[in-house]
């Protein structure tokens, strides 16, 4: 038996091609910490949804759910307490992953239950929720339970202090993606003009000590450029051993500051914990002053079919994750305006949208138009996400059509007046008010019916209340009957102004 130190954890020369080093052994300790930390975050996530009754509010009580394109078939379980029970199962699976108990079964259960909840309601989209689904998938393939787990105690014949290099490397890539792609996305005209971060920090003037400074114009510029530089530089600094500790301290301060300024859910704490994957593989052993890992000398064991298959799947996963976030470059126009290619691309904190939106249903037989009380038919999250996304506006029109048919309207057409302001610009129409939304189909390709962003950036943000926009801009609203009766059974009861201000929910991601 020989002891393996950090410098000896990859026996091949540093000039050895990286693909030959994929199977070299490295200490499993840092991956085990990653596993435990991620499981803890998942338990926290589940506890928040259960304790705040968000499971019922977002999944059960809502009669309509926003859908991701291609996943319209995913529906939440509406009967009894099935959805809440599924969240309990998710929590137990997360505990199993953290303890390393029946690890494979626990990891598969965690991935399936969490991803199902993620896909069942698109209104809850956050970049870090997407990231959590991807990490849960990777943990199914990675043998992160070889040590520091109950499985290693129960089944010692399967225990090992080592793990292939590729397991740690793919987790490093997963943590790097939000930083790198987030930084690339910030090389944007609006961000370089200190927008939209200037909106958000100015609203935090009530904070002690730093609050008064957050209204200063120069502070927004400092925060914008500091965020850009940090996102682009932090991964190289974390990978270089000499700058790793200072870079990690900066990351901790950065995420703590974000947690104080914005409502970012579990994201900052998750990133603080998971970024430790960039440290030496054996750092938990050295921190706890445990005996260095020992490896058996001799020929390495042959790789099984399932090990090779797992690496092949991970290879495809990596290629997809590197390419897919760049798809917005294939679309014309500003993705912060059209929302095309915006999601699943780590485009965080780039847009602040205020929206005036009204929907109208026309009965073709009676030639009568009714203003749809959509603010009583969707919950707050759904309103915010739908109002800023042309794709979701079109998808929700089908729901309004079904409701109109239930109240015996015939030959129904659905139209919308959508006026939006992006990052303080003068508001403009996002969709042709005469377009029947029922004639539009969702698709991966560019949606030519979305109006191009024509308004230029303004040094002084537009400050006219959204309720006044139609009159100020000379946009005539259709003559329509305004319903006074409650919406049909099965619709949610939530009060919101028809001049709905939808803001960028990705502001809570980073």
C-alpha distance (Angstrom), angle and dihedral (degrees) to the residues before:
residue distance angle dihedral
X1 . . .
X2 3.80 . .
X3 3.77 131.9 .
X4 3.79 116.5 -119.8
X5 3.78 118.0 -150.3
X6 3.81 126.7 -167.6
X7 3.81 92.9 -93.7
X8 3.81 91.0 49.9
X9 3.80 98.0 45.5
X10 3.82 91.9 100.1
X11 3.78 107.0 45.6
X12 3.80 97.5 -171.0
X13 3.78 120.1 87.9
X14 3.80 116.7 -89.4
X15 3.80 88.1 -114.5
X16 3.80 90.4 61.5
X17 3.84 110.6 115.0
X18 3.77 111.4 -97.4
X19 3.79 93.7 -123.6
X20 3.81 89.7 62.0
X21 3.79 89.7 52.4
X22 3.80 95.0 54.7
X23 3.81 91.4 94.8
X24 3.80 97.5 39.4
X25 3.82 110.8 119.8
X26 3.78 120.9 -107.3
X27 3.79 129.1 177.0
X28 3.80 111.3 -80.3
X29 3.82 92.7 -148.2
X30 3.83 98.1 95.4
X31 3.81 92.0 45.4
X32 3.81 89.6 49.3
X33 3.81 89.8 53.2
X34 3.81 89.0 48.4
X35 3.82 88.9 52.1
X36 3.80 93.4 49.7
X37 3.82 94.0 44.2
X38 3.79 93.5 48.7
X39 3.79 91.4 47.6
X40 3.79 89.6 51.9
X41 3.81 90.6 52.2
X42 3.79 89.6 50.3
X43 3.81 91.9 51.1
X44 3.81 88.4 50.7
X45 3.81 90.6 49.6
X46 3.81 92.0 50.9
X47 3.81 92.3 45.9
X48 3.82 91.6 53.0
X49 3.80 92.9 51.6
X50 3.79 92.9 47.3
X51 3.80 98.9 42.2
X52 3.82 93.9 46.8
X53 3.82 93.2 45.4
X54 3.80 89.2 -121.6
X55 3.79 90.3 141.0
X56 3.79 90.7 65.5
X57 3.81 95.0 37.3
X58 3.80 98.2 50.3
X59 3.78 102.7 28.5
X60 3.81 111.5 22.7
X61 3.79 108.1 27.8
X62 3.82 94.8 44.4
X63 3.78 112.6 85.3
X64 3.78 93.5 -161.8
X65 3.79 128.8 46.5
X66 3.78 129.6 -165.2
X67 3.80 112.2 -121.7
X68 3.76 135.9 -151.5
X69 3.78 113.5 -122.4
X70 3.79 108.4 -93.2
X71 3.80 92.9 18.9
X72 3.79 99.7 71.5
X73 3.81 88.1 121.3
X74 3.83 92.9 66.9
X75 3.81 108.1 99.0
X76 3.81 128.7 175.9
X77 3.78 117.6 -114.9
X78 3.79 105.3 -100.1
X79 3.80 101.6 179.8
X80 3.80 122.4 98.4
X81 3.76 114.7 -42.3
X82 3.82 94.4 -37.9
X83 3.80 95.1 125.5
X84 3.80 92.9 49.5
X85 3.80 90.3 47.2
X86 3.79 89.0 52.2
X87 3.81 89.6 55.1
X88 3.80 89.2 51.2
X89 3.79 88.3 52.1
X90 3.80 88.8 49.4
X91 3.79 89.8 52.8
X92 3.80 93.2 49.3
X93 3.80 90.0 48.6
X94 3.81 89.9 51.6
X95 3.80 89.9 52.1
X96 3.81 88.9 50.1
X97 3.80 90.8 52.2
X98 3.78 91.8 48.2
X99 3.80 93.6 49.0
X100 3.78 92.0 40.3
X101 3.81 89.8 -126.3
X102 3.82 115.4 153.8
X103 3.77 81.2 -16.0
X104 3.78 102.8 -175.0
X105 3.78 93.3 48.9
X106 3.80 90.9 45.2
X107 3.82 92.8 48.3
X108 3.81 93.5 49.0
X109 3.81 91.3 47.3
X110 3.80 91.7 48.6
X111 3.80 92.9 49.8
X112 3.81 94.8 46.5
X113 3.81 97.0 45.2
X114 3.79 95.4 42.7
X115 3.80 95.4 44.9
X116 3.79 89.9 47.4
X117 3.81 90.7 54.5
X118 3.81 89.4 46.4
X119 3.80 93.9 52.5
X120 3.81 95.4 41.9
X121 3.84 94.4 70.5
X122 3.80 119.8 28.4
X123 3.80 91.3 -175.9
X124 3.81 87.8 76.4
X125 3.81 93.8 58.5
X126 3.77 115.0 144.5
X127 3.77 124.8 161.5
X128 3.78 91.0 -124.6
X129 3.81 91.3 52.3
X130 3.79 87.5 56.0
X131 3.80 89.0 47.6
X132 3.80 91.1 52.0
X133 3.80 90.4 54.8
X134 3.82 91.2 51.0
X135 3.80 92.9 48.9
X136 3.81 91.2 48.0
X137 3.81 87.8 53.9
X138 3.80 92.8 50.7
X139 3.79 92.5 49.6
X140 3.81 88.4 59.4
X141 3.81 88.3 62.7
X142 3.80 99.6 36.8
X143 3.84 118.5 79.9
X144 3.80 91.6 -136.4
X145 3.81 91.0 153.3
X146 3.80 98.1 68.7
X147 3.79 90.5 105.9
X148 3.81 138.6 10.4
X149 3.81 88.7 36.2
X150 3.77 141.5 105.0
X151 3.79 89.3 -120.8
X152 3.81 88.8 61.8
X153 3.82 88.9 55.3
X154 3.79 95.9 43.0
X155 3.81 95.6 42.1
X156 3.83 104.7 28.6
X157 3.81 91.5 167.5
X158 3.82 87.9 69.8
X159 3.80 95.6 43.5
X160 3.79 122.6 107.9
X161 3.80 135.7 164.1
X162 3.79 89.3 -138.8
X163 3.76 138.5 70.9
X164 3.83 130.8 -176.1
X165 3.78 115.6 -88.8
X166 3.78 92.7 -118.7
X167 3.81 91.3 65.9
X168 3.78 92.4 61.1
X169 3.79 94.3 37.9
X170 3.80 94.8 55.8
X171 3.81 90.5 50.4
X172 3.80 88.9 50.9
X173 3.81 88.5 52.0
X174 3.79 91.2 49.2
X175 3.81 91.5 54.2
X176 3.81 91.6 43.6
X177 3.81 95.4 53.8
X178 3.84 98.4 75.8
X179 3.79 91.0 47.3
X180 3.81 97.9 46.0
X181 3.79 99.3 39.3
X182 3.79 90.9 38.4
X183 3.80 88.4 56.0
X184 3.80 93.6 47.0
X185 3.81 90.1 50.6
X186 3.82 90.4 52.7
X187 3.80 90.7 62.7
X188 3.77 83.5 92.3
X189 3.78 131.9 126.6
X190 3.78 95.2 -119.1
X191 3.80 95.2 45.6
X192 3.80 90.8 48.6
X193 3.81 86.8 55.8
X194 3.82 90.4 54.7
X195 3.78 94.1 -102.8
X196 2.97 136.3 167.8
X197 3.80 94.8 3.9
X198 3.81 88.3 66.5
X199 3.81 89.1 66.0
X200 3.75 95.1 52.5
X201 3.79 103.3 43.2
X202 3.80 92.0 47.3
X203 3.81 87.2 62.0
X204 3.82 90.2 60.7
X205 3.80 96.9 66.8
X206 3.82 89.2 120.8
X207 3.81 92.4 69.1
X208 3.81 114.9 110.9
X209 3.81 119.4 -103.5
X210 3.83 98.1 -8.7
X211 3.82 97.1 43.0
X212 3.84 98.1 89.8
X213 3.81 91.3 50.4
X214 3.79 94.0 53.3
X215 3.80 91.4 73.2
X216 3.80 91.2 58.6
X217 3.81 113.1 106.8
X218 3.80 94.6 -135.7
X219 3.81 92.3 56.0
X220 3.81 91.1 64.0
X221 3.81 89.5 53.9
X222 3.79 92.2 49.3
X223 3.80 92.4 48.7
X224 3.82 92.8 46.9
X225 3.78 96.4 50.6
X226 3.81 93.5 39.0
X227 3.80 89.2 54.5
X228 3.81 91.5 48.5
X229 3.81 94.3 49.1
X230 3.79 93.2 44.0
X231 3.81 93.8 51.4
X232 3.80 93.0 49.0
X233 3.80 97.5 41.9
X234 3.79 105.6 34.4
X235 3.82 99.3 80.4
X236 3.83 95.6 52.5
X237 3.81 89.1 45.7
X238 3.79 91.1 50.7
X239 3.79 91.8 49.6
X240 3.80 93.8 52.7
X241 3.79 109.2 79.3
X242 3.84 95.1 -145.5
X243 3.81 93.7 56.8
X244 3.80 98.6 32.8
X245 3.81 98.9 97.0
X246 3.85 96.1 46.4
X247 3.83 89.8 44.8
X248 3.79 91.6 51.7
X249 3.80 91.4 49.5
X250 3.81 88.6 52.5
X251 3.81 90.1 50.0
X252 3.80 91.9 51.4
X253 3.82 91.6 50.3
X254 3.79 90.9 45.3
X255 3.80 94.4 53.2
X256 3.81 93.5 42.7
X257 3.81 88.8 53.1
X258 3.81 90.9 48.8
X259 3.79 90.5 49.8
X260 3.81 89.3 53.2
X261 3.81 95.1 46.5
X262 3.80 101.9 38.5
X263 3.77 139.9 32.6
X264 3.81 97.1 -113.2
X265 3.78 103.0 156.9
X266 3.84 113.2 -144.0
X267 3.82 95.7 -26.6
X268 3.83 102.3 102.2
X269 3.81 93.7 46.3
X270 3.79 91.7 45.6
X271 3.80 91.6 52.1
X272 3.80 92.8 46.7
X273 3.80 89.9 55.5
X274 3.79 99.7 38.5
X275 3.80 96.4 45.8
X276 3.81 86.8 71.6
X277 3.81 86.0 81.3
X278 3.82 85.8 84.9
X279 3.81 91.0 65.4
X280 3.80 122.3 90.6
X281 3.83 112.3 -64.7
X282 3.80 92.3 -115.4
X283 3.81 98.5 46.7
X284 3.85 95.3 115.2
X285 3.83 90.4 54.0
X286 3.78 92.1 50.4
X287 3.80 91.9 44.5
X288 3.80 90.9 52.2
X289 3.83 91.5 38.3
X290 3.76 92.1 -123.0
X291 3.77 123.7 161.6
X292 3.83 112.3 -85.2
X293 3.77 115.8 -100.8
X294 3.80 115.4 -91.3
X295 3.78 125.0 -148.6
X296 3.75 129.5 -161.0
X297 3.78 115.5 -112.0
X298 3.76 121.1 -127.5
X299 3.79 135.9 59.5
X300 3.82 115.2 -16.2
X301 3.81 115.2 -114.3
X302 3.79 117.4 -96.0
X303 3.78 116.6 -99.8
X304 3.77 116.3 -107.7
X305 3.79 126.1 -132.4
X306 3.81 91.3 -107.6
X307 3.80 92.0 51.9
X308 3.79 90.8 52.5
X309 3.80 91.3 44.4
X310 3.81 91.0 51.1
X311 3.79 91.4 52.5
X312 3.81 90.7 48.1
X313 3.81 90.8 53.3
X314 3.80 90.3 47.4
X315 3.81 89.7 50.6
X316 3.80 91.3 55.4
X317 3.81 89.3 44.7
X318 3.81 91.2 54.1
X319 3.81 93.9 49.1
X320 3.81 90.9 49.2
X321 3.80 93.0 48.7
X322 3.80 91.4 50.4
X323 3.81 95.0 48.8
X324 3.81 106.7 32.0
X325 3.84 97.0 64.0
X326 3.81 89.4 59.1
X327 3.79 95.5 58.1
X328 3.83 92.8 101.6
X329 3.81 87.4 74.8
X330 3.81 87.5 66.9
X331 3.82 91.4 60.6
X332 3.81 124.2 76.8
X333 3.76 119.0 -122.4
X334 3.78 134.6 26.9
X335 3.84 110.6 -43.0
X336 3.80 90.2 -151.3
X337 3.81 86.5 63.0
X338 3.80 102.7 36.2
X339 3.85 94.5 32.6
X340 3.84 87.0 -141.4
X341 3.79 108.1 146.0
X342 3.79 91.4 -1.8
X343 3.79 99.8 115.5
X344 3.82 122.7 69.5
X345 3.82 88.9 19.4
X346 3.84 102.1 95.2
X347 3.82 90.3 -114.5
X348 3.78 95.4 155.3
X349 3.81 130.5 176.8
X350 3.80 93.2 -4.0
X351 3.78 103.0 121.3
X352 3.76 139.4 48.1
X353 3.77 111.1 -174.8
X354 3.76 128.4 -174.2
X355 3.78 112.4 -168.2
X356 3.79 137.3 -167.8
X357 3.79 107.1 -162.1
X358 3.77 136.2 171.0
X359 3.80 130.0 170.1
X360 3.80 126.6 -149.4
X361 3.81 131.3 -165.0
X362 3.81 118.1 -158.7
X363 3.79 123.7 -158.1
X364 3.82 103.2 -144.5
X365 3.79 94.5 -161.1
X366 3.80 95.6 51.0
X367 3.82 94.3 31.0
X368 3.79 87.1 -132.8
X369 3.80 126.0 142.7
X370 3.80 123.0 -153.5
X371 3.76 126.7 -167.5
X372 3.81 107.0 -125.3
X373 3.83 113.6 -127.2
X374 3.80 90.6 -140.9
X375 3.79 92.1 155.8
X376 3.83 87.6 70.0
X377 3.80 93.1 45.3
X378 3.82 100.6 53.9
X379 3.78 132.3 48.1
X380 3.80 123.3 -118.8
X381 3.81 96.1 -94.3
X382 3.78 91.7 48.5
X383 3.79 91.4 49.2
X384 3.79 92.3 51.1
X385 3.81 95.7 47.2
X386 3.79 96.0 40.6
X387 3.80 95.5 48.2
X388 3.81 94.8 58.3
X389 3.81 97.5 42.5
X390 3.82 122.2 73.1
X391 3.80 89.0 -163.8
X392 3.80 92.6 55.9
X393 3.81 91.1 43.9
X394 3.80 89.1 58.5
X395 3.81 92.4 44.3
X396 3.81 92.1 50.1
X397 3.81 90.9 51.2
X398 3.81 88.2 72.2
X399 3.80 89.0 58.3
X400 3.80 90.8 50.6
X401 3.80 88.9 50.0
X402 3.81 90.9 54.7
X403 3.81 90.4 50.1
X404 3.82 91.2 48.3
X405 3.79 90.6 52.4
X406 3.81 90.0 51.6
X407 3.81 89.6 58.8
X408 3.82 88.2 50.8
X409 3.78 99.8 -106.1
X410 3.82 111.9 155.6
X411 3.79 135.2 -152.2
X412 3.80 86.4 14.5
X413 3.79 125.4 -164.3
X414 3.81 124.2 -176.7
X415 3.79 122.8 -149.3
X416 3.77 134.5 172.4
X417 3.77 138.8 -157.9
X418 3.79 104.9 -146.2
X419 3.81 118.1 177.7
X420 3.80 115.8 176.6
X421 3.79 138.8 -177.8
X422 3.81 117.4 -155.4
X423 3.80 117.6 -154.3
X424 3.80 94.7 -24.3
X425 3.80 97.8 -43.9
X426 3.77 122.0 142.4
X427 3.83 105.2 -85.1
X428 3.79 120.9 -106.2
X429 3.77 138.9 174.8
X430 3.80 114.3 -76.5
X431 3.83 96.1 -171.0
X432 3.79 133.6 25.9
X433 3.85 104.5 -98.5
X434 3.82 89.6 -143.3
X435 3.82 93.9 56.1
X436 3.80 114.3 112.1
X437 3.80 100.3 -135.5
X438 3.80 90.8 -155.0
X439 3.82 89.3 68.9
X440 3.82 92.1 60.3
X441 3.80 122.5 86.9
X442 3.79 124.6 -157.2
X443 3.78 113.1 -113.9
X444 3.80 142.8 164.9
X445 3.79 92.1 -119.2
X446 3.78 127.8 80.1
X447 3.80 115.2 -65.4
X448 3.83 104.6 -135.4
X449 3.79 92.5 -169.1
X450 3.83 90.4 72.1
X451 3.79 106.9 97.7
X452 3.80 115.6 -120.2
X453 3.78 118.5 -108.1
X454 3.78 103.7 -104.4
X455 3.79 103.8 162.8
X456 3.83 114.2 97.5
X457 3.77 125.0 -132.5
X458 3.81 113.7 -83.2
X459 3.78 124.9 -143.4
X460 3.81 87.3 -149.9
X461 3.81 111.8 45.8
X462 3.79 119.7 -123.0
X463 3.80 106.9 -99.6
X464 3.81 105.2 -179.2
X465 3.85 110.6 123.4
X466 3.79 111.7 -103.8
X467 3.81 92.8 -123.4
X468 3.83 88.2 65.9
X469 3.80 96.9 48.4
X470 3.84 99.3 96.8
X471 3.79 92.0 53.5
X472 3.83 95.0 42.3
X473 3.81 93.2 46.7
X474 3.80 94.8 41.5
X475 3.80 94.3 -118.3
X476 3.78 111.2 152.4
X477 3.78 116.4 -141.6
X478 3.81 118.6 -142.0
X479 3.77 118.9 -99.3
X480 3.76 103.4 -108.4
X481 3.76 143.6 160.5
X482 3.80 111.2 -105.5
X483 3.82 109.0 -143.1
X484 3.78 115.8 -127.1
X485 3.80 96.9 -179.0
X486 3.80 121.1 85.3
X487 3.81 115.6 -90.8
X488 3.81 118.2 -95.3
X489 3.81 119.0 -73.0
X490 3.76 111.9 -79.0
X491 3.79 95.3 42.7
X492 3.78 122.2 116.3
X493 3.77 120.1 -115.1
X494 3.79 110.0 -131.7
X495 3.77 126.8 142.8
X496 3.80 118.6 -136.0
X497 3.79 133.9 149.8
X498 3.80 112.6 -100.8
X499 3.77 86.4 -129.8
X500 3.78 87.4 72.0
X501 3.77 118.6 -171.4
X502 3.79 107.1 -146.7
X503 3.78 112.8 -169.2
X504 3.78 132.0 -168.2
X505 3.78 107.2 -79.1
X506 3.79 90.0 -167.9
X507 3.79 85.6 72.3
X508 3.78 83.7 82.8
X509 3.78 92.3 57.7
X510 3.76 105.2 72.2
